[in-house]
Amino acid sequence: MTVNFQYVGVDVSETLSEFTKEKLEKIFNRYEFLISAEVHFKQDEKDHDAGKICNIELSLPGPRIFATSNERNFEVSVRETISDLERQLKKRKEIYKTH
């Protein structure tokens, strides 16, 4: 499992990286066809209620899967993004089963 982190306009956080990696490991264990993940953390200065953006792009055979979320803190944003990715992966796995 390869996970690349990029912090755009945000201080690098080792605990946030570990939290995200832990959540992604569960997905990588469940879906063996995954290759790698690109994680981007950004902060939107204009959005005062939310503004913590997490983008995750998964590499796998076929088109890549991408999800993003904008929440009040990065942990919630990571959970929401991973939840969206899991929904997409379930659909993709169904396609693989039929062929």
Secondary structure as UniProt FT lines:
FT   STRAND          2..8
FT   HELIX           14..30
FT   TURN            32..33
FT   STRAND          36..43
FT   TURN            45..46
FT   STRAND          52..59
FT   STRAND          65..71
FT   HELIX           74..98
//
